[in-house]
Amino acid sequence: MLKNLRHSLVLRLIFAVGVTLLISISTWAYFSIRYQQKKFMQSIVEGTDRLTNTIKLGTHYAMMINSRDEINQIIRNIGRQKEIENIRIYNKDGQIKFSNRDSDIEQITNIKAEACYICHRSEPALYELELAQRTRIFTSPRGYRLLGVISPINNEPGCSSECHFHPKDKKILGALDVVVSLKGTDADILRYEEGIISLTVFVFLVTSVIIFIIVLKFVKQPIKKLIDGTHLIAKGAYYNKVDVHTEDEIGELAMAINSMGKEIGDKQAKLNRQRDEYQQLFENVPCIITVQDRNYRLLGYNREFSNKFNPKKGDMCFHAYKGRDKKCENCPVEKTFEDGESHYSEEAGVNKDGTLTHWIVRTAPLRNNEGEIVAAMEMCLDITPRKQLEEQLEKSEKKYHAFFSNIPNPVFVLDAENLQILDCNESIRAVYGYEKNEIVNTHFTDLFMEDKKHYAREILTKTVIDQVKHMNKAGNILFVNIRISPAEYGEQKVFLVTTSDITKRLETEQQLIQTSKMATLGEMATGVAHELNQPLSVIKTASSFFMKKIRKKETIREDILLTMSQEIDSHVDRATKIINHMREFGRKSDMCLAEVQVNGVLQKAFEIFSQQLKLRGIEVVWDLEENLPRIMGDPGRLEQVFINLIINARDAIEARWEFNRQEMADPQEEERKIFLRTKTEGDKVVIEVEDTGNGISPEIRTKIFEPFFTTKEVGKGTGLGLSISYGIIKDCGGTIRTRRNKGKGAFFVIQFSISEK
C-alpha cells in the first residue's frame, strides 16, 4: 500500500502543488510580517523623534533663561506618559542634568556608554547624525525591548549672546535622550504575526482540500479509467473504449487511447493475418526450409522437407538429408555459425522414395536481441529438373555444335555492334579457303568486294541480302546470298549470318538467260526482216531513181536530190539502230541495277515487233501513265521480260485465231489485241500485259513460272521464257503474277517499288 502511494501520480501531484503552495504562502507571510514590523518600527521611531523635537521645543525657552525648575517640570510631565521610560538631558561630559527620574540627576555616564557612544564613536564627536544613526534598540532589565532616540542640543547664537553662559565656539551643549517602551508594539506585531500565520495555514489547508478534490475528481478518476483501459488493451481488448468524456487534455488522451486501441487492434489483426500467411507460406513454399542449432539439430522445418525426407524429432540435418552419421565436409550452416554471413552450395541426396535429388542450398543466421547467432536457417531449392535439363542441354549442345560445324553453308557469328567475326563453322574452308583461326576476330565486311559501308548498314537493318560479291582467300569473286538473324552468344547480342555460294547457279542462269535470248532472237528475226525491209526499199527506190537519171544524163534538181538523200540517211540510221538493238539484246551481260523509266523500255521492246504484229493483224493498245516514277532495275533484262510477254501474247492470239478459223465460219470477227498499260498505285509502279488469246487455265496457273514448262507444241517453245522472266523481275526487286481476266486471254501484272534515289 505504501509503495503504491509512494509511486502514485496523484499523490506526487498533490504533494508538488502543496509544497509549492506552502512555499508561496509562507514566503508571502514572511515578507508581509517583515513589512509590517518595519512599518511599526518606522512609525515608533518617527513618533519618538517627534516627541524628542517636541521636548526640545518645549524646553527651549526655559533653557534660554536657564530655568532649571521649569525644564524639570516639563520633562516630568511628559515622562508620565505610559510608553515613555526615560527622558534625560546630558551635558557634553556625559552628566545627566535633567531626567524624569530624580535618581538619575547629576549622575555621570561613561562617555562610551550606549547613549553617548552614538556621537562619540569618532574623534572629534559627531554633531550631525541621521535619524537611523541616532536610534538604538535594547532590552530592559524587565525583559521587554526599549527604543532610544538621542538628539544633540546645539549651541544657538541667541543662547551664547544673551546668557553668556556658553562660549560661542561650542557647537553642541549636550544631548536629549528619549527612551520609549516597545512592549505594546511587540505585542501588536506578535498578534499580527499570529494572524498572518493562522491565515496562511487556513488558506493552505482550504486550497489543499480544493486541489485534492479537483485532482481526485478530474485527474485520479480519469487516470484510473485510462489505466484500466490500457490494461484491457494490453490483454487484447483492443476495441474497448475508455469512458472519459471531458474536453481537456485527459479527454484528448482518452480519445487517443481509444484510437490507439482500434489501430492496434487493426494492426494486430493484420499481423495475425500476415503471421498466418507467412506460416502458410513457410509450410507451402515449394522449397525446403529448416532451422538448425549449432549442433546441426533440426529445430523446425516446413512441410516440403517433411514430405521429401521424412525426418524424425531431434534428427540431425546431415542424417535427415543424406543418411550420414556425421556432418558434411562442405557445410554452409557451419560457415554461417562461424562468420555470421550467408553461404551457398549445391548438394545432392536421396528422397525417401529412393530417387536422387539435387538442390541449391542457401543459409542465413538467426540472431537474438543481443545480436548473438542462436540458429541458422537453411533454404534448399530443388533443381533436379534443371540438372536433368542441363544434361540434356549439354547433349543437345554437342549435337547442335556438330550440326553447326558440319552445315554445308558457311555460318558466321558476328558482333552486333562492329560486325567482328566471333565464331564460324568449318564450311568456310571449302567456300572461302580460310582456316577458322585466320578469319575469326576479323570484320565480316572485309569479305565484300565493294561498298563495304553500304553492306554494313544492310546487315544491321535487313534479314536477306541477295547476289552479293564476296572474295575468297585466292582472290576469286564469289556470288553469295546472305541470311541474317539476331541471336545471343554468351549473353552478347550477335548476328547469325549464313552465306550461300550461288556462283555456279548464277553462271547456269546466265547460260539459260543467254539461251532464252538466242531463242528470242530467232523469234525476233522475222520482225527484224520486216523492219529492215522498209529502209532497204526506200534506199532501193532512191538508188534506182539516181541511176535512171544518170543514164539519161538528166539533171537532178537540188531540192529533189536533198530530199532523197535525207530519206536514204534516215533509213540507214533506222537500219543501224535495229541491228545495234539486236546486237545489244543478244550480248551476254551481268545484272546491273539502275534507275529505269519503264515506259521507255516497254516501247523499245515493242519496236522490233511493231511491223510483224501489224502484218499479223494484231493491234497493240497503249495506256501509259505520263511522268511515271522511275524504278530500280536492269533495262536490258527488263526488255527481255517484255519481249517474252509480247511474244507469248502474239503466239496465244494466233493459236486462238487458228483454232477459231477451223471451228468458226468467219474467224475475222475475233478480236486480236494486246493491251500494254503502266500506272502508279501507292508506292508501286504497275505494268499490265493483257491479250485476247487462249488464256491460262487454273490447272496450269501454278506451274507457269516453272523452268521448262510450256504449253506450246514441241519445237515451238523452250519453257524458259516465263521462268527466266520471273527470276529477272525478282532480282530487280519486283513481283510478277497472273490475274484472272474478264475476257479469255492472259493477264500478267508486274509491280516494282518506286526508286527512293
Secondary structure, 3 states (H helix, E strand, C coil): CHHHHHCCHHHHHHHHHHHHHHHHHHHHHHHHHHHHHHHHHHHHHHHHHHHHHHHHHHHHHHHHCCCHHHHHHHHHHHHCCCCEEEEEEEECCCEEEEECCHHHCCCECCCCCHHHHCCCCCCCCCCCCCCCCCEEEEECCCCCEEEEEEEEEECCHHHHHHCCCCCCCCCEEEEEEEEEECHHHHHHHHHHHHHHHHHHHHHHHHHHHHHHHHHHHHHHHHHHHHHHHHHHHHCCCCCCCCCCCCCCHHHHHHHHHHHHHHHHHHHHHHHHHHHHHHHHHHHHCCCEEEEECCCCEEEEECHHHHHHHCCCCCCEHHHHHHCCCCCCCCCHHHHHHHHCCCCEEEEEEECCCCCEEEEEEEEEEEECCCCCEEEEEEEEEECHHHHHHHHHHHHHHHHHHHHHHHCCCCEEEEECCCCEEEEECCHHHHHHCCCHHHHCCCEHHHHECCCHHHHHHHHHHCCEEEEEEEECCCCCEEEEEEEEEEEECCCCEEEEEEEEECHHHHHHHHHHHHHHHHHHHHHHHHHHHHHHHHHHHHHHHHHHHHHHHHHCCCCCCHHHHHHHHHHHHHHHHHHHHHHHHHHHHHCCCCCCCEEECHHHHHHHHHHCCHHHHHHCCCEEEEECCCCCCCEEECHHHHHHHHHHHHHHHHHHHHHHHHHHHHHCCCHHHCCCEEEEEEEEECCEEEEEEEECCCCCCHHHHCCCCCCCCCCCCCCCCCCCHHHHHHHHHHHCCCEEEECCCCCCCCEEEEEEEECCC
